Amino acid sequence: MRILTINGNDAGQRLDKFLSKAVRGLPPALMYKYIRTKKIKRNRARAHPEEILCEGDEIELFIRDEFFGSPERDTGALLRIAPKLDIVYEDGNILLLNKRPGVLVHEDAGASDNTLLMHLRAYLAQKGEYDPGAEQSFAPALCNRIDRNTGGIVIAAKTAAGLREMNAHIRDDEVKKFYLCAVHGRMPARQDTLHGWLRKDSAANTVQVTDARAPGSKEIVTRYRVLRERGEQSLLEVELVTGRTHQIRAHLAHIGHPLVGDGKYGVNRADRARGYRHQALYAYRLEFRFRAPGGVLESLNGRQFALDPDGIWFLKDFGYRKGDRIG
């Protein structure tokens, strides 16, 4: 028998969700059977999968040790990483990070140590705010993601309560995301709301936008306004009303205005010759507009965070200088 004691980051979630993370070698069907047959108990009493756990609860598991095999929890590995983070904001539950173009947010083959997520965990471990050996079901996580070659603000959760609360606000469309981008050509209107349908091709890692609904497509809404123009290029502020894969890049290309430097949805040979190594797209501003109490994140309600134009690499081409106000 083993006893798992629920800590602060474990509390607030269903028993079955906790077990799926804390005992990763236990198949789901067997987990539910063991709960039903009282081989898994909560506080020495019959448990139910949907029960919400409280800090201090004891989960008794009368199961074989082989199920407790889990990924490495190596604090030492995190202490060997020199974290490189551009922190926009930090409190006890979340951080806002300025991810630079070219940085991966999550690991892929061969890059597990050099990602925004690993640098985040190393930073918190070295501050003494995260000990992977002491956690049973939680690790600091990112609440949103940005393409490798796009820059901008990424929301990171330091605690399980912060992660749950932020994910709920994002899901309820209470976190507004604004982007800056440079596009080819002059826009047909100074501001507009674009509607379309987007279909994802996972094998090719691309999307296709159509004006009419197509099989497998999802509706998209993209709102823009023109901030400045230079020759045959326009600088836009874009608000994602819906948030689909490659939405801004594909939607603007669909109406004939691909992003400068974007070789996937445009032709960027000339742009690269001018020094554009990435698509000119940056998630530069967030607004928190909670319609209900924000729980542990209530202090963020009504606030907005924006990056300084000096740190957004393509703004200088439109005459922006350090300290200028965007808009």
Buried (B, 14 or more C-beta within 10 A) or exposed (E): EEEBEBBEBBBBBBBBBBBBBBBEEBEEEEBBEBBEEEBBBBEEEEBEBEBEBEEEBEBBBEBEEEBBEEEEBEBEBBEEBEBEBBEBBBEEBBBBBBBBBEBBBBBEEEEEEEBBBBBBBBBBBBEEEBEBEEBBBBBBBBBBBBBBBBBBBBBBBBBBBBBBBBBBBBEEEBBBBBBBBBBBBEBEEEEBEBEBBBBBEEEEEBBBBEEEEEEEBBEBBBBBBBBBEEEEBBBBBBBBBBBBBBBBBBBBBBBEBBBBBBBBBBEBEEBEEEEBEBBBBBBBBBBBBBEEEBBBBEEBBEEEBBBBBEBBBBBEBBEBEEEEEBE
